[in-house]
Amino acid sequence: MRDFNFYLNSISEIGFVEKASNAIVYVSGLPKIKTDEIVMFETGKIGIVLSFSPQIVEVLTFSKEPISHGTKVVRTNEFLKIPVGAELFGRIIDPLGNPLTAMNAYKKPAALRGINTVAGGILSRKTITRQLETGVPIVDLVMPLGFGQRELIIGDRKTGKTNFLMQAILAQVKQKHICIYAAIGKKRLDIKDAEEFFRKQGIADKVILVATGFDDPIGLSFLVPFSAMTISEHFRDEGYDVLLVLDDLTTHAKFYREISLLGKRFPGRNSYPGDIFYTHAKLLERAGNFVTQKGEKAITCLPVAETVQGDLSGYIQTNIMSMTDGHLYFDSDLFAKGRRPAINPFLSVTRVGRQTQSTLKRDINREILSFLTISEKMQNFTHFGAELTESTKVTLAVADKVIQFLDQAIANTMPINLQILLFRMLWDNILQNKNVEPIGKDINKIINTYLTKPEIGKAIDQTIADAKSFNDLLKVMREKGESLLSSLKA
């Protein structure tokens, strides 16, 4: 942007700060001001217009330093735009595109894009038909996600939500997709941990982090998800599929509540402003599966919401549930039992994910879900100290093996065809009453062999592609399964 004197001379309107209330500043003058217009203070700081009346203009500032009474203000006749482009990869930036650390300095992209765009209409969208791989079996096989889906990640604090999101980003980067992580009002240590994970996995230069700390101005924290979505739209239009993580929207809602209460908006339920639903809906509606000039491209959005003691009926939580295409519920009880990720498949929903699955994957989905349902019912009997029958003991022992298969270490991401192969080998052993664990402790070696030995990977992919149903796969794998598995372990 230009300096204060340029805008003063070119627009010839000046205002004065009459009152400052933390992040909200009230300005007199500026008769031709517009909503969402950028204003500049004589100190060089900028703000955005929230509302105005004939007498006063309400401005949200992005500065830590307070604005003094009597400070001069000018209009810029510009709306908020942020730099977008490939130069952002490997950077941690604030929502205005500035690097967060001196080590993170970079040459800003020349391209700019408006932060508040209107979501694409129904004619620009396509049905979701492609499955998004997260590398986590319980999601890919039981609760599948599609490209362009908006799936809420919900659960209590410290139940492994962020770890799962890191796995999903890792899996998508390996498939050459664009990944953007938006950290809203996080602790500096949490942002550093995310950066360290990406660096340790060798994908730091392929991910964009848009972040603010909990001590940053609330105006900046409010902008984080909108900036991240704008960057996502840029890469979508460039011809890429994008995975966007918004961590988390309950914190974002709290910042917006603070802004609204400072601005003397009438408080609604839980003191949240009446337009909080509209604010989040406007944001999430910009994600989806789109028809672009470069083909079918998607922005897959994974917003995060935090619950208190597993309460799914909170105001913000239910708001976001109604905007999204399902939710993955992270259960604190399952987390305490050692399940990783601690996703409860019975309380989770995926509304459009299953339509992306083939007949074979749907068969596997039904097999796992029906078996988990039976084992869950039998598990309830053990709480009463009832003497268990042999068949019940066998079922519970098998359930332990299936759950062990569905568990996933944070640094591992398993390709979906490999998941299908290993589950099929496990299931066949169960059907034949073999007490043999097909995977054992070789999971890292198996994944590495699949990814680095193209001939083995192609043989597995072709075998699974030829199977029309799970029964077909069982028949084929009885002939080829052992040799494929031994080649993976070799």
C-alpha positions in Angstrom: 0.0 0.0 0.0 1.0 3.6 -0.5 1.7 6.0 2.4 -0.7 8.2 4.4 0.0 11.4 2.5 -0.6 9.8 -0.9 -4.2 8.8 0.1 -4.8 12.1 1.8 -3.8 14.1 -1.4 -5.6 11.7 -3.8 -8.9 11.2 -1.9 -9.0 14.5 0.1 -11.0 13.1 3.0 -9.7 13.1 6.5 -11.1 11.8 9.8 -10.0 11.9 13.5 -10.1 9.2 16.1 -12.8 10.1 18.6 -12.7 7.0 20.8 -10.6 3.8 21.1 -11.9 0.6 22.8 -9.1 -2.0 22.5 -9.3 -3.3 18.9 -12.2 -1.1 18.0 -11.7 2.6 17.0 -14.4 5.1 16.4 -13.6 7.8 13.8 -15.4 11.0 12.8 -15.4 12.4 9.3 -14.8 10.3 6.1 -18.2 11.0 4.5 -17.9 8.6 1.6 -16.6 5.6 3.5 -17.7 2.1 2.5 -18.1 -1.1 4.6 -15.0 -3.4 4.5 -12.9 -0.5 3.1 -9.3 -0.2 4.4 -8.4 3.0 6.3 -4.9 4.2 7.2 -3.9 6.0 10.4 -1.1 8.7 10.3 1.1 6.2 12.2 1.0 3.9 9.1 -1.2 1.3 10.8 -4.3 0.1 8.9 -7.8 -1.0 9.9 -11.0 -2.2 8.2 -14.4 -0.6 8.4 -17.0 -2.7 10.3 -19.9 -0.3 10.2 -20.7 3.4 10.0 -23.4 6.0 10.7 -23.7 9.6 9.5 -21.7 10.7 12.5 -19.2 7.9 13.3 -17.2 5.1 11.6 -16.4 1.9 13.5 -12.9 0.5 12.5 -11.3 -2.8 13.5 -7.5 -2.3 13.9 -4.7 -4.9 13.3 -2.2 -3.3 15.6 -1.0 -4.3 19.1 -0.2 -0.7 19.9 -3.3 1.3 21.0 -4.4 4.1 18.6 -4.4 7.5 20.4 -7.3 9.9 20.5 -7.1 12.6 17.8 -5.0 10.5 15.4 -5.7 11.4 11.8 -7.3 8.8 9.5 -7.7 8.6 5.7 -9.7 6.5 3.4 -7.8 4.4 0.9 -10.7 3.4 -1.5 -9.2 -0.1 -1.4 -10.5 -3.4 0.1 -8.4 -5.9 1.9 -6.2 -8.0 -0.4 -3.5 -10.5 0.5 -0.5 -11.8 -1.5 -1.0 -15.2 -3.0 1.4 -17.4 -5.0 4.0 -20.2 -4.8 6.3 -18.0 -2.8 4.2 -18.8 0.3 5.2 -22.4 0.4 7.3 -23.3 3.5 6.4 -20.0 5.2 4.6 -19.1 8.4 2.6 -16.0 7.7 0.0 -13.9 9.4 -3.3 -13.3 7.6 -2.0 -10.1 5.9 0.9 -12.1 4.4 3.7 -10.9 6.7 6.2 -13.4 7.9 5.8 -14.3 11.6 9.6 -14.7 12.3 12.7 -13.0 11.0 14.0 -16.4 9.9 10.9 -16.7 7.8 11.4 -13.5 5.7 10.6 -14.0 2.0 9.9 -12.2 -1.2 6.1 -11.5 -1.3 4.2 -12.7 -4.3 3.2 -10.0 -6.8 -0.4 -11.4 -7.2 -3.0 -10.1 -4.8 -6.5 -11.5 -4.1 -9.5 -10.0 -2.2 -10.1 -11.7 1.1 -13.9 -11.4 1.1 -15.1 -13.2 -2.1 -18.6 -14.6 -2.7 -18.9 -18.4 -2.7 -19.3 -20.0 -6.1 -22.9 -20.8 -7.1 -24.5 -24.2 -7.8 -23.6 -24.1 -11.5 -19.9 -23.9 -10.7 -20.0 -27.0 -8.5 -19.8 -30.8 -9.2 -20.9 -33.8 -7.3 -18.2 -35.2 -5.1 -17.0 -38.5 -6.6 -13.3 -38.7 -5.7 -12.1 -40.2 -2.4 -9.6 -38.2 -0.4 -7.0 -40.4 1.3 -5.9 -39.5 4.8 -3.6 -42.5 5.2 -5.6 -43.5 8.3 -7.5 -46.8 8.0 -10.4 -46.0 10.3 -11.2 -42.9 8.2 -10.4 -44.2 4.7 -12.2 -47.5 5.1 -14.9 -46.7 7.7 -15.6 -43.0 7.5 -14.4 -42.0 4.0 -13.9 -38.4 2.9 -14.2 -37.0 -0.6 -12.4 -34.2 -2.4 -14.5 -31.1 -1.8 -16.1 -32.4 1.4 -16.3 -30.2 4.5 -15.8 -32.5 7.4 -15.9 -31.2 11.0 -13.2 -32.5 13.3 -14.7 -32.4 16.8 -13.8 -33.5 20.3 -12.4 -32.5 23.7 -9.0 -30.9 24.1 -6.0 -33.2 23.9 -7.8 -36.1 22.2 -5.5 -36.3 19.1 -7.4 -34.0 16.6 -4.3 -32.1 15.5 -2.3 -35.3 15.2 -4.9 -36.7 12.8 -4.9 -33.5 10.8 -1.1 -33.7 10.5 -1.4 -37.2 9.1 -4.0 -36.1 6.6 -1.7 -33.3 5.4 1.2 -35.7 5.2 -0.8 -38.1 3.1 -2.0 -35.4 0.8 1.4 -33.8 0.3 2.7 -37.2 -0.7 0.1 -37.2 -3.5 1.2 -33.8 -4.7 -1.8 -31.9 -3.5 -1.7 -28.4 -1.9 -2.1 -28.3 1.9 -2.8 -25.1 4.0 -2.9 -25.2 7.8 -4.6 -22.3 9.5 -3.7 -21.9 13.2 -6.2 -19.5 14.8 -5.0 -17.9 18.1 -2.7 -20.8 19.0 0.1 -20.9 21.5 3.4 -20.1 19.9 4.6 -23.6 21.0 1.8 -25.3 19.2 2.6 -23.4 16.0 6.3 -24.4 16.4 5.3 -28.0 17.0 3.4 -28.0 13.7 6.3 -26.5 11.9 8.7 -29.1 13.4 6.4 -32.0 12.4 6.4 -30.8 8.8 10.2 -30.3 8.8 10.8 -33.7 10.3 8.6 -35.4 7.7 10.4 -33.5 4.9 7.3 -31.6 3.7 7.9 -28.1 5.3 8.5 -26.5 1.8 5.2 -28.0 0.5 2.8 -26.6 3.2 1.6 -23.1 3.9 0.9 -22.1 7.6 -1.3 -19.1 8.2 -1.2 -18.4 11.9 -1.7 -16.0 14.8 -0.7 -16.4 18.4 -3.1 -16.1 21.3 -1.5 -12.7 22.2 -1.9 -11.3 18.7 -4.5 -8.6 18.0 -8.0 -10.1 17.8 -8.5 -8.4 14.4 -5.7 -10.5 12.9 -7.0 -13.7 14.5 -10.4 -13.1 13.1 -9.0 -12.8 9.6 -6.9 -16.1 9.7 -9.5 -18.5 8.2 -10.6 -16.0 5.5 -7.0 -15.5 4.4 -6.4 -19.2 4.4 -9.5 -19.8 2.3 -8.5 -17.0 -0.1 -5.0 -18.7 -0.7 -6.8 -22.0 -1.2 -9.0 -20.5 -3.9 -6.0 -19.1 -5.7 -4.4 -22.6 -5.9 -7.7 -24.1 -6.9 -7.9 -21.7 -9.8 -4.3 -22.6 -10.7 -5.4 -26.2 -11.2 -4.7 -27.9 -7.9 -6.7 -29.8 -5.4 -6.4 -28.2 -2.0 -6.7 -29.5 1.6 -7.5 -26.7 4.1 -7.4 -27.2 7.8 -9.0 -24.6 10.1 -7.8 -25.1 13.6 -10.1 -24.2 15.3 -13.4 -22.4 14.7 -14.5 -22.4 18.4 -11.5 -20.1 19.1 -12.4 -18.0 16.1 -15.9 -17.6 17.4 -14.6 -16.4 20.7 -12.5 -13.7 19.0 -15.5 -12.6 16.9 -17.6 -12.5 20.1 -15.0 -10.2 21.7 -15.0 -7.9 18.7 -18.8 -7.8 18.7 -19.1 -7.1 22.4 -16.5 -4.3 22.2 -18.6 -2.9 19.3 -21.7 -3.0 21.5 -23.5 -5.5 19.3 -26.6 -7.0 21.0 -25.4 -10.3 22.5 -27.4 -13.5 21.7 -27.0 -17.1 22.9 -23.9 -17.5 25.1 -23.2 -13.8 24.3 -22.2 -14.7 20.7 -23.4 -12.2 18.1 -26.5 -12.9 16.0 -24.5 -13.2 12.8 -21.9 -15.8 14.0 -23.8 -18.4 12.0 -23.6 -16.3 8.9 -19.9 -15.5 9.4 -18.9 -19.2 9.5 -21.4 -20.3 6.8 -20.0 -17.6 4.5 -16.5 -19.0 5.1 -17.2 -22.7 4.8 -19.5 -22.3 1.7 -16.4 -21.2 -0.3 -15.0 -24.8 0.0 -16.3 -27.6 -2.3 -15.8 -29.4 -5.6 -15.7 -27.0 -8.5 -15.7 -26.8 -12.3 -12.8 -24.5 -13.2 -11.0 -23.6 -16.4 -8.4 -26.2 -15.6 -10.9 -29.0 -14.9 -12.6 -30.4 -11.8 -10.7 -29.1 -8.7 -11.7 -29.1 -5.1 -11.1 -27.3 -1.8 -11.5 -29.9 0.9 -12.0 -28.1 4.3 -11.5 -29.7 7.7 -12.7 -27.2 10.3 -12.0 -28.1 14.0 -14.4 -27.5 16.9 -13.6 -28.1 20.5 -16.1 -29.7 22.9 -16.3 -29.6 26.7 -16.6 -33.0 28.4 -17.8 -34.5 25.1 -20.9 -32.2 24.8 -21.8 -32.2 21.1 -24.8 -29.9 21.7 -22.9 -26.7 22.2 -24.0 -23.6 20.2 -20.9 -23.2 18.0 -20.5 -26.9 17.6 -24.1 -27.5 16.4 -23.8 -24.5 14.1 -20.8 -25.8 12.3 -22.3 -29.4 12.2 -25.2 -28.0 10.2 -22.9 -26.3 7.7 -20.6 -29.3 7.1 -21.0 -32.7 5.3 -20.4 -34.7 8.5 -18.1 -34.9 11.5 -15.4 -37.1 13.0 -15.9 -37.3 16.7 -12.7 -37.8 18.8 -13.8 -39.6 22.0 -11.8 -38.8 25.2 -12.7 -42.3 26.6 -11.3 -44.1 23.6 -8.2 -41.8 23.8 -7.7 -42.8 27.4 -7.9 -46.5 26.4 -5.0 -45.9 24.0 -6.8 -45.8 20.6 -5.0 -43.6 18.0 -6.8 -41.9 16.4 -9.6 -41.9 19.0 -12.4 -41.6 16.4 -15.7 -43.0 17.6 -17.3 -44.5 14.4 -20.7 -44.8 16.0 -20.9 -41.0 16.7 -19.2 -39.9 13.5 -21.0 -39.1 10.3 -19.8 -38.7 6.7 -22.7 -37.6 4.4 -21.0 -37.6 1.0 -17.9 -39.7 1.6 -19.4 -43.1 0.9 -20.6 -42.1 -2.6 -16.9 -41.9 -3.5 -16.2 -45.5 -2.7 -16.2 -48.4 -5.1 -18.3 -51.5 -4.5 -15.3 -53.3 -3.0 -14.6 -50.5 -0.5 -18.3 -50.3 0.5 -18.3 -54.0 1.2 -15.3 -53.6 3.5 -16.9 -50.6 5.1 -20.0 -52.7 5.9 -17.9 -55.7 7.2 -15.9 -53.5 9.6 -18.9 -51.4 10.9 -21.2 -54.4 11.4 -18.4 -56.3 13.2 -17.5 -53.3 15.4 -21.2 -53.0 16.3 -21.5 -56.6 17.4 -18.2 -56.5 19.4 -19.3 -53.2 21.1 -22.6 -54.9 22.3 -20.6 -57.9 23.6 -18.1 -55.6 25.3 -21.0 -54.2 27.4 -21.6 -57.7 28.9 -18.1 -57.7 30.4 -19.0 -54.7 32.6 -21.5 -56.8 34.5 -18.9 -59.5 35.4 -21.0 -62.1 33.4 -19.3 -65.4 32.6 -18.5 -65.1 28.9 -19.2 -67.9 26.4 -16.4 -69.2 24.1 -18.0 -67.5 21.1 -18.1 -64.2 22.9 -14.4 -64.5 24.0 -13.4 -65.3 20.4 -15.4 -62.3 19.1 -13.8 -59.9 21.6 -10.3 -61.3 20.8 -10.9 -60.7 17.1 -12.2 -57.2 17.9 -8.9 -56.4 19.6 -7.1 -57.4 16.4 -9.4 -55.3 14.2 -9.0 -52.3 16.4 -5.2 -52.8 16.5 -5.3 -52.8 12.7 -7.3 -49.5 12.7 -4.9 -47.8 15.0 -2.2 -45.7 13.3 1.0 -44.0 14.5 1.2 -40.3 13.8 4.2 -40.5 11.5 2.7 -43.3 9.3 0.3 -42.8 6.4 -0.9 -46.0 4.7 -2.0 -45.9 1.0 -5.6 -47.1 0.7 -4.9 -50.2 -1.5 -2.4 -51.3 1.1 -5.0 -50.9 3.8 -7.4 -53.1 1.8 -4.7 -55.8 1.3 -3.8 -55.9 4.9 -7.4 -55.9 6.2 -8.2 -58.7 3.7 -5.3 -60.8 5.0 -6.4 -60.2 8.6 -10.1 -61.0 7.8 -9.2 -64.2 6.0 -7.2 -65.4 9.0 -10.2 -64.6 11.2 -12.5 -66.6 8.9 -10.2 -69.5 8.9 -9.7 -69.3 12.7 -5.9 -68.8 12.2 -4.3 -67.1 15.2 -1.8 -65.3 13.0 -1.2 -61.5 12.9 -0.5 -60.7 9.2 1.1 -57.4 9.9 3.1 -57.8 13.0 5.7 -55.2 13.7 6.7 -54.8 10.1 4.2 -52.0 9.3 6.9 -49.4 8.5 8.8 -51.8 6.3 5.6 -52.8 4.5 4.6 -49.2 3.8 8.1 -48.3 2.6 8.3 -51.3 0.3 4.9 -50.5 -1.2 6.0 -46.9 -1.9 9.6 -47.6 -3.2 9.1 -50.8 -5.2 6.8 -49.9 -8.1 6.4 -53.5 -9.4 5.1 -54.7 -6.1 2.8 -51.7 -5.7 1.4 -52.1 -9.2 0.7 -55.8 -8.6 -1.3 -55.0 -5.5 -3.1 -52.1 -7.1 -4.1 -54.3 -10.1 -5.2 -57.2 -8.0 -7.5 -54.9 -6.0 -8.8 -53.1 -9.2 -9.8 -56.5 -10.7 -11.9 -57.4 -7.6 -15.5 -56.3 -8.0 -16.6 -57.2 -4.4 -15.1 -58.2 -1.1 -15.9 -61.9 -1.8 -14.0 -61.7 -5.1 -11.1 -60.2 -3.3 -11.1 -63.0 -0.7 -11.0 -65.6 -3.5 -8.2 -63.9 -5.5 -6.2 -63.2 -2.4 -6.3 -66.9 -1.3 -4.1 -67.5 -4.3 -1.9 -64.4 -4.4 -2.2 -62.9 -0.9 0.6 -64.7 0.9 3.1 -64.1 -2.0 2.2 -60.4 -2.1 2.5 -60.0 1.7 5.8 -61.9 1.8 7.2 -59.7 -1.0 6.2 -56.6 1.0 8.0 -58.0 4.1 11.1 -59.2 2.2 
